[in-house]
Structures are given as C-alpha cells and as structure tokens.
Amino acid sequence: MNGSGCVQPSATGESTTQGTVLVVDDDAAVCHVTGQMLEMHGYRVLYAENGEQAMALFDENSDQISILVADIVMPKMSGPQLAHLLRIQRPELPVLFVSGLVSYSNFEGIMGGWMLKKPYSPSMLASKVRDVLATVESKSEMAS
C-alpha cells in the first residue's frame, strides 16, 4: 500500500481481468485484504477508505467499474448512501454490501444491492461478486 492508505489502483493488467471492482471500507486493512482476495480471482481493484475517495475514483473510472463492493457502516457516508450517489450517475451499477457489524437477513435486494457477511473467504467473496455480476447481466439481457 502507498502512503495514502488504501486508495490505489491495483497493479493487475486490465487485459486479463474479470472486471473492475471498486472496494470501499473504512478499515484500511480490510479494504486491502478484500482487494487482494479479488485480485487473486482475476479482478482489477480500485481501493477507497471512504465515500469521498470512492466518488473521486468513480468519477475517474466510471465506465470501467463493473461493481461496487462497500462496507455498510462507515463514518461520514455509509455504503448505502454511497451507492445511492453513484447510481445517480450510473443507475445500473451493481452493488455488493459487506458488513461484520450488521446482520440483515432480508437485506438482499434492498436498493438493488446484495449482502455478504464478514468475515468471508476469498472464494466466498469472488463467488458472490461473480453471482451478482451474472444476475445483473442476465437481467440486462432479458430487458434488451
């Protein structure tokens, strides 16, 4: 990680990626580990420790970002608040909310987002991201 905390694009080349994931978590270590898990599964990762950093990265990379993976509970701007603001620019943006503090049994589908409870393994995270992207792609093909 560089001196600015968790805000950095991954070194993974775009040509071999499954897509670009914007990972947002106020805990820099969790942000970094989550990103590394996704990179291991072929995703390009953009890291942010808060909503403001995530919005700046989204503005610079909005056409490349495949999915937002955001912690639900963060200071200043929650994951759902961030998702709402980003979806003003890109209403179809897939969102996976993650949290270790909040247990939402019926959270799936709220604000068009999905939920994954922390802690999770690299394969659980990658599988959930794949499932969300496949579901969104399937819905978009049906709408065409």
N, C-alpha and C positions, 0 to 999 in steps of 0.2 A: 504494500500500500504506500501511497505517496504521502507527503506532509499534509495534504488537505483532507485527511481522513479517508472516507470510503468513496469519495467522488472521483471516479476514474473509469475510462472505458477499458474493457479487457484487452489483452494482447492477442486474443484468438482472431485469426483471419476470418473475414466475412464469408469467403467463398466456401467454407466447409461447415457453416453453421446451420442449425435447425431454425434459427430466427434470433431476433434481438430481444432481450428481456431487460426491462427497467426494474431493478431491485431497490426497494426503499425500506430502510429500517433504521430507527434512531440509535440502535446499538451497533456501533461500527464493526465489532467482531462478528455479530450475527449477520450483518449485511455482507461482510466479506466472505464468510463461510457459505452463506446461501448462494452468492455469486459463483464461488468456486465449484459448488455442487453442480450448478447449471452448466458451467464451462466444461466440466468433466463429461457432460452428456451432449456436448456439441453446440451449446448456445453461446452467442455473444452477449456479454453482460455490461450494462451501464449501471453504476452504483451511485446511490444518493442516501444521505443520512437524515434528510428531512424533506418536507414537501416543497420548500422553496428551491432546493437544489434539484429535486426531481423535475419541477416545472421548467427550470432552465435547461436541463438535459433533454427534456421532451421537446422544447422549442427548437433545439438544435438538431434533433434526430427523429422528429415525429413520424416521418414517412418510413423509417426503418424499424421502429419499435413494434414488436409482434404482440407483446403482453406486458402488463404492469403486475409486478408481484410486490405487494405493500403490506407492511405491518398495520394492524387496525389501530392500535393505541400508540400514538406518538405525540410529543408536545407540539404546541402551536397549530399543527394541521394533522388531523387523523387520516388514516388510509382512505376511508370513505369520502372525506372532504376532498382529498387529492384526486381520487378517481372522478368525482363529480366535475372538478375544474378541468381535468384533462379531457373528459368526454364532451365538454363544450366545444373543444377543438376537433375531437375525433370520437363521435358518438358510438362507433362500433368497437372501440378499444376493449379487448378482453382484460379482465382483472381477476387476479387471484389474491385474496386477502389471507394473511397468515397472522396467527397470534398464539402466544403462550399464556396470556393473561385472561383472555376472553374465551368462553366456551359457548358457541352459538350452534345449537343443534339444528335450527332451521335457517341458518344464515345463507345457505346455498341459494343463489338466485336473487338475493336482495341486491338492488342496484345493478343487476346483471352480473354480479360477481360470484365467485366461488370461494370456498373456505378450505384452508388446511391448517390443522392444529400443530403448533410447535410442541415438542421437538419432532422433527421429521428426518428421515434418512435421505441420502442423495437420490436413491431410486424412487422413493415416495414422492419427493418434490418433482423430479423430472417426469414421472408418470402423470402427476396431476397437471403439470404445465402442458404436456402432450394432450391429455384428455380435454382440457379447456380449449386449446387451440383447435383440436379436431371437432369439438362440438360447435364452436363458432364458425369454422369453415363449412361444416355440414349445414348449419342454419343459413349461411350466406348463399350456398349453392342452391338450397331449396327456394330462397327468395328470388333468385335470378330467373 
